[in-house]
Amino acid sequence: MLQVRLPGSNPFQIAVSESTTESARPLRVAVADDEAELRIYFARALPHLGYTVTKIVATGEELVKQCQRSPPEVVICDVQLAGISGPEAVATIREQFSIAAVYITENSHEDKAASAAAYCGILTKPFRMHDLTPAIQRAVAERPG
């Protein structure tokens, strides 16, 4: 069991699955979210779930720029980002690379918009960390290419 502490919040615990951490090569994951607390959360939690975090950024533009330099296998991003949205950023990246996408949403309207983008996993806030691995697995299974 891993315990993560974020500034100004209570510690939370994450159960680490052996099957996730024993994979031959961890999936490379990039994260884009405009909330600093969520960026910190993913930076600390994803490695303990067996993933390699390659980038953590705050905007869709930064996500596109960083992924064009070194594409991850999975992108986790908020649907609503400053500038270009998460789905717009993913569509731009997918013009060059086959990536899986997990969208973070706040309501069912956004869920429908993100689902329309296809080939994605969905996390609706508030979500639990145990929801993340199934969302990533679904996105990877449905990844184009």
N, C-alpha and C positions, 0 to 999 in steps of 0.2 A: 504494500500500500504506500503510495506517495502522497505527501502532504505539501501543498503549494500555498504560499502566503503572498497575497497581493497587497500593495499599500492601501490602507484604509478599508480593508475587508477582513472577514474572518477566514481562517484557513479552510481549504477544502481538500478532500481526499479523492484520489484517482486509483481505481483498481487496475493494475497492469496485467494484461493478458500475456501468458507465455507464448501463445501462438503468434501474437503480433511481434513480440520482441525477438523471436527466434528466426525470423525470416532471413534468407540468405543476404539480401541487400535491401536495406530500408528504402521505402519510397521517398523521393525528394519532394518536399512540400514548400510552396511559397504562400504567404499570407498577406492579405490586404484588408485592413480595417481602419476606419477613422477614429476608433476609440482606443486610446493608449492602453487602457486596462486590459482590453481583449488581446491586443498585440503582445503584451507581457504574458498573459495567460497562455496563449498558444506557444510562445517561445519557450516557456517552461514545461508545458504539458506534453506537447507533441513528441519530443525526444523520449519521454518516458512511456509513450504508447508505441514506440518502435519506429518513428519517422525521423527523417533528417530534415531540419528546417533550413532552407537555403536562403530565403529572403523574408523580411517582414517590413511592409511599407504601409503608408497611410492613404494613398490615392490610387485611382485606376491608372493614371498616367505613369506613376512610378512602377506599378506592377508590370505594365507593358514593357517599359524600358528595361527593367531588370530581367524579365523573362526572355527578352530578345537576346540578351547577352549570354544567358545560361538558363535554358528552359528547365523547369521542374517537371515532374510527372503529374503532380496534383497542385491545383490552386484552390485555396480557401479564401473566399472574399465576400465582403458585405455586398448586398445588392445595391444599396445606396451609398455611393462614395462621392466625394467632392470631384468635380470635373466629370470625367466619363464614369458611367456606372460599372459595377462589377460585371454584369453580363456583356456590356460593350467591350470592356477590357479583355475578357475571355475570348470573345469573338475575334478581336484583333490578334491576339496571341495565336488562336487556332488557325489563322490564315497561313501561319508558317509551321506550327508545331501541333502534334497530337497530344493534348493535355486533358486530364480529368479535372472537373470543377465541382466544388462544393460551395453553395451559396448560403450565406447567413442572412436571414430575413427577420423582420419584426412582426409581420402579419400575413394572413392568408392571401391577401391581394398580391403581395410581393412574391409569395410562394408560387402563385399561378404564373406570374411574369417570369420568374426564374425557371420554372418548369418548361415554359414555352421555349426557353433557350436550349433545351434538350441536353442530353448527356451530362446530367449533373446529379449531385446529392444535395439535399436541402437540410439546413439546420434552422429551426425557428426559435428565436429568443423568447424566453430563456431556455437554453439547452443544457444538457449535462454532458460531461466529458465522455461518458459511455455511449453517447449518441454519435460521437465523432467517427469512430472507426467504421461502424456500419455505413455511414454516409460516404466516407472515403471509398470503401469497398464497392458500393453501388456505383459511384462516379467512375471508378477505374474500370469496372465491368462494362459500363456503357460508353466508355471513351471512344470517340471516333477514330478510325484508322486502325 
